[in-house]
Amino acid sequence: MNQPTKPQDKAALRGEPSYVWREGQERRLGMIVQAAGDRIRGRILEDGCGVGMYVGHIAPLGGSVFGLEYDFPRAVEAHQSGEHILNAAGEHLPFPPGTFDLILSHEVIEHVQDDRAAIAEIVRALRPGGRLILFCPNRGYPFETHGIYWRGEYTFGNIPLVNYLPRQQRDKLAPHVRVYTWGDLSKLFAGLPVKFISRTIIFGAYDNIIHKWPRLGQALRALLHLLERTPLKIFGLSHFWVVEKV
């Protein structure tokens, strides 16, 4: 992918990491801990750690936590949350095979240059029995949360129905970020030595809506989290996969 030239282009190309810890992040941390099991006290990598929010919250749980971030200023900032922060690309992890018990990829693979190579590198860096915990955008979600390019200009925000367009048209509007169907994700793991522990789709926490309209936001969150238990989860925000190396 090309290097961004404007702040808004950087946000589009590489996404915006979590800067504030709220209920949505706390919920996902709980999901990570549950999926990790005893691995949470092992050797852990957050692949694409942003400014280190998850690194800082996972480290006290007893593991040896590393963070890897492609964007150098963000990697520098992440050092405030963790000692072991590296500036590198996910397609070329600077670790020997079998290094980690657990790797977290949180809303990252949609931004890398080669997502298939990034997944293969994660699997290579896991020990047998180690797990990848993966969050990434679901194409079934009614909004493109990363904004779009329209007539050469980037428009930030949640843009409705973009992800429902044919792939060619969708990718013209959002060439800076991928979005995944179940089949798209499955292809990334084809031929790799893994088994799937769980694969589902989740809705967001809608903290911004709750901040502005508490009652409405809380009701919306409760309803959508209930839908995660139904076939309507196909309209959820993110895929949540737990994948184990065999």
N, C-alpha and C positions, 0 to 999 in steps of 0.2 A: 504494500500500500504506500501511496505517496506521503511525504512528510507534510504535516499541516502548516499553513502559513499564517492563519489567524486563530485567536483563542476559540472562536466558535467552531472552526474547522477541526481543531484539536479535540474539542468535546465531542464532535460528531464522529471522528475517526477512531478515537480510543475510548469513548464513553466517559461518563462522569462517575468517579468512585464515590463510595459512601464517605461523607464528611461528618455526619452527625449520627450518633447511635440512638436508634429509636426502637419502638416495639417491633417493627418489621425485621430489623437486623437481629433483635433478640430472639424472635421466633425462628429465624433461619439458623441461628447459632444452636438452638435447641435441637433442630433437625439434624444438623451436622454432628453434634455430640452423640445423638441416639444412633445415627447411621455408622459412626466410627467405632463404637464399642471401646474395647481396650486400646485401640490404635490411637485414641486421643492422647494417650500418655507416651506415645512412641515418637518417632521422627516424622515431622509433618512439614509439608510444603504448601504454601498458598501461591498458586501459579497465577500471577496477575493480581498482586496484592494492593494496587492503588496506593493510598496514603497510609495503609497499615491498620485499618480499623479492625478487621477480623484477626489479623496477626496479634494485635494487642489484647483481644478478648479470648483467644485460644491459648495463648502462652501460659496464663495462670492455671490452666487445667492439668499441667504436669508434663506436657510433652516438650520436645526440643523443636522449636518452630522456626522455619525459614520462610522468607518472603522473596518472591521474584517479581520484578516490575520492569517493563520495557521503557516506560517514560522516565527519564533520569530525574527531573525535578520531583516527581512523585516518589521515586525510590528514595531520594534524599529525605523527604518528609516522613516516609515510612520508618526511617531509622529512629524516630522518636517513639515508635511503638514496639520495635523489635531490634535486637542486636544483629541478627543474621539476615540482612537484606541485600539482594543482588540485583544488579541492573543488567538484564539479559532478555532475549526473546524466547517465547514459549516453544518455538519450533526447534530450539537448540538449547535444551536444558544443560547447564554446566555441572552435571552430577553423574557419577558412575551408575550403571544399571543396578537396580535393586536397592536404591538408597533409602526410600521412604516407606513408612507404614501407611501413610495417609497423604493424599494430595487433594486440595480443594481448588476447584476452578469455578469461581463465582461470577457469572455474567461476563465472561472474558472471551471464550472461543469465537464469539460472533465478531470480534474485532481483529483477530490475528490475520496475518497474511495467508497462512495455509492451515486451516483448521484440522485437516486430516493428519498433517505432520505434527501438529501440536498434541493431538490425542495420542498418536503413536509414541511421542516422546514421554508423555505422562505414563503410559503403560510400561515403557522401558525403565523409567526411573522408580517404579513401584517394585517392592519385593513381592515374591509369591505370597498370596494371602493379603497383600496390601490393597487398599481401596481408594478409588477416585470418587469424590463427591462433586457432582456436576450440576450447576444451575446455568440455564441459557434460555434465550427468548423462544416462546412458542408462536408459531405462525398462525395458530388459531385465535390468538388474542385480537380483539377488535381494534386495537390501537397500535400504531408504530410508535413506541415510546422514545425512540432516538431521534425523532424529527426527520425531515426530508429536505432534499434539494429541489428547488423550484426555480427554473430559469437561471440556474447558476448560483443562486443564493440559498444559504442554509436557513431553514426555518425550524427553530427549536420547539419541542412540545410533543404532546400526545396527538398524533394525527390519525383520525378514524379511517378504517376500512382499507388502508394502504396494503396491509398484509393479505387481503383477500383478492387483490388483483392478480392476473397471470404473472408468473415469476419474472418474465422479461420486463414487464411494465413496472412491477414492484421494485425491481432492482435498479431501474433507471431513477426512480424517486429516492431510493435509499441505497445507493451504491456503497455507502460507508459502513454498513452493518448487515450481518446475515440474520436470518430468522429460520427456525427449524421446525419441520414436521417430525413426527415419530420416525418415519422412514429415513429422513435426512440424517438424523442422529445415528440410527442403526448402521447406516453405510460407513460412518466414520470409524466404527469399531470392527468392520468386516475383516476377518482374517487375523485379528489380534487375539492373544491368549487371555481372554477375559470371560467372566460370567456376570450376568446381571442379577444383582441382589434385589433391587426394586427400581421401577420406572413409573413415574407418575407426573402429573401436571398440577401446579399450585397457582393460586391467585396471590396478588400482592397484599400488603397490609394497609395501604391507603392512608398512611400517616399524614400526608399533606392535606387530604380532605378532612380528616379528623381534627387537624389543627384549626382549620377554618370553620368547619361546621361539625362540632363534636357529635351530636346525636345522629345526624345523617350519616356521618362517616362510620361511626360505630355500628350502626344498623347495616350499612353496606358491607363492611368487613365481615360481620357475623354471617350474613347471607351468603357471600361468596365463599367463605371458608367452609360453610355447610355444603356448597355445591361441589367442593373437592371430593366428596364422597359419592358423587353421582356421575353419570356419563357427561353431564354438562361441564365437567372439568376440562373438556377439550377446548373451552374458551378461556382457559387460565393464562396467566401472565408468563409463567416460566416452566420449562421442563426441570424436573428434579430427579436425577438418576444417581444410583449408587452402583458402582461397577467394581468388581473384584478381579485382581490378576490371578490366574491359575498357573 
